[in-house]
Amino acid sequence: MQALTYRITKHTIPGWVPFHHKEPRGIAYETDTHFVHFFGKDKGLWVVSTGLTVTQAKSGTLGEWIDRTFGAIDVEPIHCDVGHTVHGVWRPGLYYSDEILQGLSATVYDLRVAEQALLLLIQRLDELLHFVEPSSSTLQTHSHKARELLILACTEVENAWMEYLRIANVATPARGDFRTNDYVKLLGPLHLTEYQISLPRYAAVAAICPFDSWSATAPTKSLPWYDAYNKTKHDRRSNFADATLWNCLQAVAANLVLFSVRFGPFPLFHGGGTLAAYCNQLFTIELRNCLPSSFYAPKLNLPSNQREDLICFGSQELIEQRIVDPLTL
């Protein structure tokens, strides 16, 4: 069953004032008896709002329905079938913690270990920021503490990359180890270029898109912060100056991105623990230039007596468990 995604230009739900300017994205599909639509955001984390679900008994085609009911434009199919997700790859359409873990084939233990590793990185960054205030003249400051953080953060990035190659069942190369020309194959399937990390408390720090320049033609050098890690790790004497505050910020941001792909971004900001406290203090995260065709459409188990008229309601309790498709590179 394939869903459609589109931009909304109106809605005709009886008794509801227009609100599509706040929820301008739509996802829709059809069941045996009904059309189903979800409103969604077009900024931030592009949340698909299951609390704003619309159904109506089928009449005509799905395309005709979304046109007359929502003024749908820029219509395109969603790649994943309705109710399906991809192993380990968060996309809008997963929101609540239980459905994220189930839909991404992760466990509470996996999440806890990842949270602890990320918390240690952010605490070290926060400590570094106590001594070096980011400004146009200090972002290139280098130090032993910065080198220590850069090496630790990039080691965690490598661990995440390697875990994803395992998830995708990529065989270990005959040479015995993975390299960046292997890891760069994750760029598209994990949607890494979409993530943007900001540090709003520090005006001198530009928004960070840590994987924006990653290229298969130069898989190490096209990630300047990762290239700096390699240089200063293997030859500190010659490359100590590459262990800069700016490279540390990018490497930590890369870990935030990879955590968000694996477990969704919401534990970083909506959780009740220390990690969320640090993240809310230091960071914001958003998707930019994202592909709605890669989103996940929740599948509803509608009751046999579902109303036939056009209605809007919260559908969270009707969402079926996801079918998890394998990650392929």
N, C-alpha and C positions, 0 to 999 in steps of 0.2 A: 504494500500500500504506500503510495507516494504522496507527500504533502507539497503544497505550494507556499512560497513566501512572497511578500509584496509590500508595497507602501500603501498606506490607507489615506484616503482623501476625504472620507466622510463616514458616517455610520447611520443606520436607520433603526436602531434599537428603540422600541417604544418606551417612553417614559424616561429615557436617559438623555441628559444634556450632552452636547458634543464634547468629547475629551480625546479625540484622536490626535490632537496636536501634542498631547503628552505621551500618548502610546501610539506612535505612528507606524509601527511595524505589525504585520499580520502573518500568521501561519494558519493554513487551513487544509483539511482533508475531508473525505467522506467515509462514513460507515455504511452498513447495509441499509440503514434507515434514515440517517441524519447527516447534515453537514456540520462540521466542527471548526471553530475559529478561535485563536488565541491572540489577544493584543500583546504588544511588546514595545520595548524602548528602542531608540536608535542612537543612543549615546551611552557613555559610561561602560557598563558591562552588558548592555543590550539584553536585559532580563526579559524572558518570555513570561508573561503574567498569567499564570494559570488561575489566579483569582479573578481574571476578567475573561472568562470562557463564554463563547456564544455558540448556541446550537439552534438548528431549525430542521424540521422534516424535509427530506429531499424533494426538490422539484426542479427539473431541468438539470444542467450540468454544474459542477463545482465552479468552473470558471465564470459562468453566468451569475452564480450566487454571490461570489466575492465581488463581482463588478457592481451588481445592483445594491448590495448591502453595505459594502465598504469602499466603493469607488476605487478598486484595486488597480494600481499601476506598477510598472516594473516587476511584473510577475515572472517568477522563475521556479523551477522544481528544486526541492531539497534532496541532497544526495542520499542521505540515510533514509531507509524506510521508516514509516511511522512506528514509534516505540522502540527503535533501535538506537544504539550508541556505538562508539568505537572504544575499544579497550584502552584505558589510560589517557584518553584525550577529552578534556572538558570542553564543552561548547555551551552557549546559551540554550536553555531548554532543560538544564539540570540546575536546581536551586537549593533544595533542602538537603541537609547533611546525609540523611539515610539514602536518598535517591542518588546522590552523587557517589557515595561509596559503592552502592550496588551497580549503578550504571557504568562505573569506571573500573569495576572488578578490583576494588581496593578494600583493605580491612582497616579496622580501628587501630590495629598495631602498626600497619604501614603509615597511617596518618600521624600517629604519635611520634614515631621515629623521625619522620620528615619534619614535623613541627619542631622537635628538639634540635635537630641539626641546623635548621634555619634560624631558630631563636639565638643560638650561640653566635652565628654570623652577625646577626643584627645587633646583638649586644656589643660585639667587638667594634662594629662600625659606630655605634652610639658613643662608645668610649673614645674612639679616634676623633669624633666630632667635638668632644669636650676640649680637645687640645688644638685642633685645627679647624677654625671657622671657615666654611667654604666661601670663597670670594673669587673674583677674576684673577687675583694674584696668588691664591693659595691652592687652587685645584690641581696644579702641577707639583705641589709639595710632595716630596718622597721621604720615606723614613723606614726604619726597621719594622715598626709596628704596621705600617701600611703594607710592606712586603709580606709580612706574616699573614695579614688578612687576605691579601690578594691570592696567595698560594692556597690558603684554606678554602676560600670561596670558589676558586677555579677547580680545585680538587672535587668539591661537591658538585659543580656543574658536570664534570666528567663522570662522576658516579651516576648522576641522573641520566646523562646521555647513554651510558652503558646499560642502565636498567631498561631504557626504552628499546634498545637493540635486542635485549632479551625478550621483552614483551612482544616484539615483532618477529621473534624466532630467527633472527639473523645469525648465521653460523659464525663462530670465531674464525678470523682469517688464518690462513696457513702460517703467516708470520708470527702468530701467537697473541696479538693484541689489536685492539681497535685504534684508529687514528681519526683525525678530523675529517679526512676524506670519506670516512664511514659515517661519522656523526652528522655531517652536513646533510645527509639524506633525510634527517628528521625535520628539517626546516619547514617544508610544506605540510607534511602530514600533521605536525603539531601546531601549525598556524603561529609560529613563533614571532613573525614580524608584526603581528597585530597588537602585541602587548606594549603598552607605554606606561612607564613608572615615573612618577613625579615626587619631588620633595618640596612641598609647598612652603615649608618653614624657611627654606634657604633659597632666596631669590636668585643667587648666582648659579644655581644648579639647573641647567636646562633639563627638560623632559628627556628621559632615557628610554631608548628603544634598543636594548642591548644586542638584538639579533638582526637589526635592520640591514646591515651591510654584509651579512654572511653570504658567501658565494662559494659554489663548488669549484670555481676556477682557482681560488686561493683560500682554502677552507680554514687555514690558521691565520694568515696575515689579514684577512678580511674582517676578523674580530680583533680590533686593536687591543682591547683589554686582555683577551686571551693570549694574544701574541706576546704582550708585555709579561704576562705570567710565565710563559715558557722561557723567555729571555732571562728574567731575573731569577727564576728558579735554578736554571742550569749554569748561569754565569753572573753571579751577583756583582762581582768586581767590575765587570764591563757594563752591566745593565741595571745597576741599582737605581738609577734615576727614573726607570720605567715603573717602579713601585709607587705610583702616585695616588693621591686621594681620589682623583677622577677615575682612574682605572678600578680602584676599590669600589667606588659607587656603582660603576657599571657591572662589575662582577657580582656584587650583592643583588643588584636589580635582576640580573640573569637568573639567579636562584629564586627570586620571587616569581619570575615568569614560569620557570620549570615547575615550581610547586603548584602554581595556579593551573597549569595544564594537567597535572596529575591528580589534584584533589579539588580543583575549583578555587577561585579567589576568595570565596566568602569566609572560610575559616580564618583568613588573615585579618579580617576587619570586623566580622560579626561574632567571633568567638568570645568566650568569657575569660580567657586565660592571659598569661603574660605576653605571648606572641602577638595576640590581637592588640594588646595595649601598646606595644612597641610600634606595630605597623600603623595603627591609627595616629600615633604621635609623629611618625616620620614620613609615611608614604601615602600616595594614592595610586590606584591602578585603573586603567581603562583600556578598552579595545578601540583601535582606530583602523579605518580602511578594511573592516572585517567583511567576511563573505556570509551573508545570511543563508546562502544555499548550503552551508556547512553546519547549520544549527540542528538541534534535535527536536523533533515533534513528539510531545507526550501522547501516548495512546490512551484514550479513555474507554473504560468499560461502562458504557451507558446502560442504565436500567431499561427493562422492557417497557416501562411506562413513561419513558422520557417524553416530556412535553413536545408537541409538534410545532408550536408557535416560536417566534424569534425571541429568545431570552438570553440574558447574560447572568452568569453565576460563578461561584468559586468551585473548581473541579478537583482540588487536590486529592480528595479521598477517592476519586474515581480513576486515578492514574494507575495503569498497570506497571508491573516491574519491567525494566528494560531488557531487551535482548541484546547482548553485548557481542558485537562483531569484532573479528581480529583486526589488529593494527597491521597494515601492510605498507611497506616502503617502496 
